[in-house]
């Protein structure tokens, strides 16, 4: 088993612990960040497989969520600004990884739709991308570029649906 597969298996074990209530969302996020950084201290530069793209997605998502937690810890406008910039940077990079994954899949086995969220900020903006051939791989984005491509490729269903991982999406950390 290669290192990427070990990471994905470990991540699934963390998800299972979270679902059972053995980990809080914050604990899950922290352990996933540790796992990502222990495998690689930087994302893959040459993304020539879906698994490398999925790792990069997880890499940037973990860093974005960590920076988001830092925003919540600080009251100083200076720190909040710095961490918000990091959040935006990492989410932009995550969206780049998402586009690469979709290209590698040639948009086959992909379905996407807006999801029901409690957050007013994300309502009618956050959508879920299900990779049907990659069990348990569900991506999320608010990117207009990705949304446009999904619609062009007839992978996007209009209307809102409950997220396949609603227990996670609508749970604060």
C-alpha positions as CSV (number, residue, x, y, z in Angstrom):
1,X,0.0,0.0,0.0
2,X,1.4,3.4,-0.9
3,X,1.7,6.4,1.3
4,X,-1.3,8.2,-0.3
5,X,-3.6,5.2,0.3
6,X,-2.4,4.9,3.9
7,X,-3.3,8.6,4.4
8,X,-6.8,8.1,2.8
9,X,-7.4,5.0,5.0
10,X,-6.3,6.9,8.1
11,X,-8.6,9.9,7.1
12,X,-11.5,7.5,6.8
13,X,-10.7,6.0,10.2
14,X,-10.8,9.6,11.6
15,X,-14.1,10.2,9.9
16,X,-15.5,7.0,11.4
17,X,-14.4,8.2,14.8
18,X,-16.0,11.5,14.3
19,X,-19.3,10.0,13.1
20,X,-19.4,7.7,16.2
21,X,-18.8,10.7,18.5
22,X,-15.3,9.6,19.6
23,X,-13.8,12.8,18.1
24,X,-15.2,16.4,18.0
25,X,-15.1,18.2,14.7
26,X,-12.2,20.3,15.9
27,X,-10.3,17.2,17.0
28,X,-10.9,15.6,13.6
29,X,-9.7,18.7,11.8
30,X,-6.5,18.9,13.9
31,X,-5.7,15.2,13.5
32,X,-6.4,15.4,9.7
33,X,-4.0,18.4,9.5
34,X,-1.3,16.5,11.4
35,X,-1.8,13.5,9.0
36,X,-1.6,15.7,5.9
37,X,1.5,17.5,7.0
38,X,3.2,14.3,8.2
39,X,2.8,12.8,4.7
40,X,4.0,15.9,2.9
41,X,5.0,19.3,3.9
42,X,3.9,20.7,0.5
43,X,1.3,19.7,-2.0
44,X,2.1,17.8,-5.2
45,X,3.4,20.0,-8.0
46,X,2.7,17.5,-10.7
47,X,-0.8,16.4,-10.3
48,X,-1.1,13.5,-12.8
49,X,-3.5,11.3,-10.9
50,X,-6.8,11.7,-9.2
51,X,-5.3,10.6,-5.9
52,X,-2.6,13.3,-6.0
53,X,-5.4,15.8,-6.7
54,X,-7.5,14.5,-3.8
55,X,-4.5,14.8,-1.5
56,X,-3.9,18.4,-2.6
57,X,-7.6,19.1,-2.0
58,X,-7.2,17.7,1.5
59,X,-3.9,19.5,2.0
60,X,-5.3,23.0,1.2
61,X,-8.7,22.3,2.9
62,X,-6.9,21.3,6.1
63,X,-4.7,24.4,6.1
64,X,-7.7,26.6,5.3
65,X,-9.7,25.2,8.2
66,X,-6.7,25.6,10.5
67,X,-6.4,29.2,9.5
68,X,-10.2,29.7,10.0
69,X,-9.8,28.3,13.6
70,X,-7.0,30.9,14.2
71,X,-9.3,33.7,13.0
72,X,-11.8,32.6,15.7
73,X,-9.0,32.7,18.4
74,X,-7.9,36.3,17.7
75,X,-9.7,39.5,18.3
76,X,-7.1,41.8,16.9
77,X,-8.1,43.2,13.4
78,X,-4.5,42.8,12.3
79,X,-4.4,39.0,13.1
80,X,-7.9,38.5,11.8
81,X,-6.9,40.1,8.5
82,X,-3.7,38.0,8.2
83,X,-5.6,34.7,8.9
84,X,-8.5,35.6,6.6
85,X,-6.0,36.2,3.8
86,X,-4.6,32.7,4.5
87,X,-8.1,31.2,4.5
88,X,-8.9,32.7,1.1
89,X,-5.5,31.7,-0.3
90,X,-5.9,28.1,0.8
91,X,-9.5,27.8,-0.4
92,X,-8.4,29.2,-3.8
93,X,-5.7,26.6,-4.0
94,X,-8.2,23.9,-2.9
95,X,-10.5,25.0,-5.8
96,X,-7.5,24.7,-8.2
97,X,-7.1,21.1,-7.0
98,X,-10.8,20.5,-7.5
99,X,-10.6,21.7,-11.1
100,X,-7.6,19.5,-11.7
101,X,-9.5,16.4,-10.3
102,X,-12.5,17.2,-12.5
103,X,-10.2,17.5,-15.5
104,X,-8.4,14.2,-14.8
105,X,-11.9,12.5,-14.4
106,X,-13.0,14.2,-17.6
107,X,-16.1,15.1,-15.6
108,X,-17.2,11.4,-15.7
109,X,-18.8,9.9,-12.7
110,X,-19.3,13.4,-11.2
111,X,-22.5,14.9,-9.9
112,X,-22.9,18.2,-8.1
113,X,-25.6,20.3,-6.5
114,X,-26.2,23.1,-4.0
115,X,-26.5,21.9,-0.4
116,X,-28.7,23.0,2.4
117,X,-26.7,24.9,5.0
118,X,-27.4,26.8,8.2
119,X,-24.8,29.4,7.4
120,X,-26.4,32.5,5.8
121,X,-23.0,33.3,4.2
122,X,-22.9,30.0,2.4
123,X,-26.6,29.6,1.6
124,X,-27.2,29.2,-2.2
125,X,-23.3,29.3,-2.6
126,X,-21.9,26.1,-1.3
127,X,-22.2,23.1,-3.5
128,X,-21.2,19.5,-3.2
129,X,-19.3,17.5,-5.8
130,X,-19.7,13.7,-5.5
131,X,-17.1,11.6,-7.2
132,X,-19.1,8.4,-7.8
133,X,-16.1,6.2,-8.5
134,X,-14.2,7.3,-5.4
135,X,-16.1,6.0,-2.4
136,X,-16.3,8.6,0.3
137,X,-14.8,11.4,-1.7
138,X,-17.1,14.4,-1.5
139,X,-15.8,17.8,-2.4
140,X,-17.2,21.3,-1.6
141,X,-16.8,24.6,-3.2
142,X,-18.3,28.1,-3.7
143,X,-16.2,28.8,-6.8
144,X,-18.1,30.4,-9.7
145,X,-15.5,29.0,-12.1
146,X,-16.1,25.4,-10.9
147,X,-19.8,25.9,-10.9
148,X,-19.8,27.2,-14.5
149,X,-17.7,24.2,-15.7
150,X,-19.9,21.7,-13.9
151,X,-23.0,23.2,-15.5
152,X,-21.2,23.2,-19.0
153,X,-20.4,19.5,-18.5
154,X,-24.0,18.7,-17.4
155,X,-22.8,17.5,-14.0
156,X,-24.8,20.0,-12.0
157,X,-28.3,19.5,-10.8
158,X,-30.2,22.7,-10.0
159,X,-32.0,23.1,-6.6
160,X,-30.8,22.3,-3.1
161,X,-30.3,18.9,-1.6
162,X,-29.2,17.8,1.9
163,X,-25.5,17.1,1.9
164,X,-24.4,13.5,2.0
165,X,-22.3,14.6,5.0
166,X,-24.8,17.0,6.5
167,X,-23.7,15.9,10.0
168,X,-20.3,17.4,9.2
169,X,-21.1,20.4,7.0
170,X,-23.6,21.9,9.4
171,X,-21.6,21.3,12.6
172,X,-19.6,24.2,13.9
173,X,-16.0,23.9,15.0
